[in-house]
Amino acid sequence: MNRILGNMDNVKRAKQFAPFAALKGQEMELAKKRETVDERISLAEDEIERVNGVLTNIKSGDEVRIIYYCKNAYVTVSGPVEKIFAYESALQIKGKKIMFKDIYRIENRSIIELERSDIYEKY
């Protein structure tokens, strides 16, 4: 018999080492996250051409809105283009590097605003 443990039986001793959930519901939330996986959508040829057309006209500082595939889910981000990495086929918005191949939809809001201002000037 161990002097430190005293007369503790094996069941009580085993309870000391039983796992416990420090954050209630954490395991359930993690399981939900693992279950929700968005499948990557293949773009049609005309959609690829549209995305490529917008990408070829983008400059640093342009205001854009992008929907892209990231870690099994689609994410939307809006903001000014910080950098364009032509050799890597990527751009950066809000510190996040987005590969061109992951882009599902893109809008160049700077162009949209210019088009709107042209329409209003005509009328």
N, C-alpha and C positions, 0 to 999 in steps of 0.2 A: 504494500500500500504506500502511496505517495503521501508524504507529509504535507505538501503544499495543497493538494486537492482534497485531502481529508477523506471523508466517507462518501464522496460523490459517486453515484452509480453511472453506468455507461450511457444511459438515456440522457441524463442531465448533462453529462460531459459532451455528448454529441450535439445537443441544442446550442451550445456555445459557438459551434462552428457552422451552424446551419445558415444558408444564404438568406439575405433579407433585401427587400427593395427599399433603398434609401429615398427614392423619389416615386411616390405612388403613381401608377399609371404610365410610367416611362416606358416600360417594356411593351405595353399595348400600343402606345403612340409610335414607337419604333417599328412595330410589326405593321401598322397601317402604312407607314412611310415606305416600307419594303414592298408592300402590296401594290401601291399606286405607281405604276410605271407607264409613262406615255410612250407609245411606239413612235419611232421616227417616221415622219411622213415623207414619202418620195415626191419630189416636185415634178410636175409635167414640164415638157420642153419649153412651152411658152412662159411658164412661171419662172423657170431658170433664166430665160432671156430677160425677163422683166427685172429680176433681182440683179443680174449682171449689169443691165443698163443703168440702174440706179447706182450700183457700186462704182462704175467707171466715171460717174459724174460727181462723186462725193469728194469734198475737200475737208481738210482739218478746219474745225470751227463750225461746220454745217450742223444744224439741228436735225437729228434723226430719231426715228422710232423703229426699233428692231424687235422682232420676235425670233428667238433662236433656240436651238436644242442644247440643253446642258444637263448632264447627269440624269438621264431618263425622264426629263420633263421639259416643257416649253416655258421659256422665261421672256418677259417683255421688259425692255429698258428704253428709256428716252433720255436724250441729252445731246450736248455738243460732241462731235467727234474730236477726241483728243489727239490721236495719232493714227496713221495708216501705215501698216506694215506690208508693203507691196510684195516683197520677196517671200513673206510667210503667208500671204493671202489672209490677212487679218486686219481688224481695226480695234481701236480702244475707245470705250465710253465709260465714264465714271470709274476709271481704274481697272476695268474688266476687259481683257483681250477676248475678242469674239472672232472665231475663224469664219471665213466666208462660207465654207461648206456647211456650217451649222445654221446659217441664216434661213429662216422660213419665209419671213416677210420683212420688207424694209421700206420706209417712207423717208424721203428727204424733205423735212418740214421747211427748210430754207427755200427750196424750190416752190413748194406749195404756197408759201407766203408771198413769194415774188409773183406767182401766177394770179393770186387773189388781188394783189395791189394793181397789177396791170388791168384786170377786169374792172376794178373800181375807178381807175383813172379814165377809162373809156366812157363811162356813163356818168 
